[in-house]
Amino acid sequence: MKTYSSHPKACLEYAEPHIDELLKHSIRTQLESLLKSKLTTEQRQQVLQKSFIDTMTLVLSNTQVEHLQLVNAFESMYDHAVQSMALAQLSQEQLTRQYVSTSGLIMSPHNCKHTIKDVYRIQGYARGIDQAIESKLKHSSSITILYPACGPFAPLLLPLLSYYKESTKFTSKQVNVILVDVHPGAILSLQQLVKDLQLDDYVLRIEEADATQYHPTESIDILVLEAMQHGFTKEGQLSIAKHLVQFLTIDGWMIPQNVSVKGMMVIGETEFNQQWKDVDYSHSITINKSAQQDRVELGEILSINKSTLLNMQELELQDGVKVIPANQITLPSDIQDMNKRIFAIYMHINTFADESVGQYDSGITHPRPDMTFYIDVKPRDIEHTHFVANSGDTVQFYYQLTGLPGFISAKV
């Protein structure tokens, strides 16, 4: 690994939430227990590396892999990554501090660490990134990949790099990676994990910086970004992407290539409960056809890709809040039970080519119910946060770029 640097973060403004003391004690106890392993450093690193390589071998396989086999592989990768995190010796604050910045939620390393267990999120991204790298290297001897807001484990790239090193599919001369995160605890964990995985040659830099203000010195061939929560809320995906897309080469790619955010009206009991009673896990392939047919699809609210980001216009309101105009949707007028339905927002993430993360494949693509959105019915006590409309109305959606990003609706 060539260099590590830290950027000033005075620009960040945040409110720190209460941290449960019992939770902190529990975390510390769990991490310290992992340190009692009797493996030598070399043995521990070998087992860690093998867990990453084995998992990516399954993920990149062109044959069908059973769900349970994938889950077990990802659990093993997680267990060994957490052990590496424990060896980074984060302070209690570095491990558990979580706050709201000007662009969205900054998650603690403790909460971020679970992402590496999100099987189908990582599968969709890793397979897409692998194809993108392969495609780029057909026309170039080397590429630079930027992965901002990567968290303590950089789970969309480090397992892939481990696989490349073992298989020699792509060398460190061909693939150069820049890892960026604003959280000091994530940086310490990353440094330890990259060292344990022996991936220093692939990692150009690890930088502690606010991704919404970061300026890479290199031209970026591939921008890998996943800072999302379900319903495209809370985290700063749009603000980060909107800023960093300018540093892509003319033919550079952002992964995901497209995020399509859509709205629908559903019967809550059917959508979120009944359809999952007879399946082992929620996934796009296990969605109940009857439940799917019962939905009232409203259409696309927002599309996020390289082209839309480069042409995206901001509106600044009187109080300084910035919003992005999204799409208008006309509510259908022929649905008899509209007043019994819940508005829900969901995403489909196209990572690259035919690879994707679909509805229910991951926590980030689970439809998010919006209990403040009322159609053909009024709440008993109307609050300023409630949106009330009727069938046939046209609704304009906006996306607010604040510390709590998300959609705002207004009647046209």
Sequence and secondary structure as in RCSB ss.txt:
>XXXX:A:sequence
MKTYSSHPKACLEYAEPHIDELLKHSIRTQLESLLKSKLTTEQRQQVLQKSFIDTMTLVLSNTQVEHLQLVNAFE
SMYDHAVQSMALAQLSQEQLTRQYVSTSGLIMSPHNCKHTIKDVYRIQGYARGIDQAIESKLKHSSSITILYPAC
GPFAPLLLPLLSYYKESTKFTSKQVNVILVDVHPGAILSLQQLVKDLQLDDYVLRIEEADATQYHPTESIDILVL
EAMQHGFTKEGQLSIAKHLVQFLTIDGWMIPQNVSVKGMMVIGETEFNQQWKDVDYSHSITINKSAQQDRVELGE
ILSINKSTLLNMQELELQDGVKVIPANQITLPSDIQDMNKRIFAIYMHINTFADESVGQYDSGITHPRPDMTFYI
DVKPRDIEHTHFVANSGDTVQFYYQLTGLPGFISAKV
>XXXX:A:secstr
  EEEE   TT   B     HHHHHHHHHHHHHHTT    HHHHHHHHHHHHHHHHHHHT SS   HHHHHHHHH
HHHHHHHHHHHHTT  HHHHH  EE SSSEE  HHHHGGGGG HHHHHHHHHHHHHHHHHHTTT S EEEEEES 
TTT TTTHHHHHHHHHHTSS TTTEEEEEEES HHHHHHHHHHHHHHT TTTEEEEEE  TTT   SS EEEEE 
   BTTTBSS HHHHHHHHGGGEEEEEEEESSEEEEEEEEE HHHHHTGGGTTSSS  GGG  HHHHHH EEEEE
EEEEEHHHHHT   EE TTS EEEEEEEEE  S  TTGGG EEEEEEEEEEETTEEE TTTSGGGS EEETTEEE
S   SS  TT EEE TT EEEEEEE SSS EEEEEE 
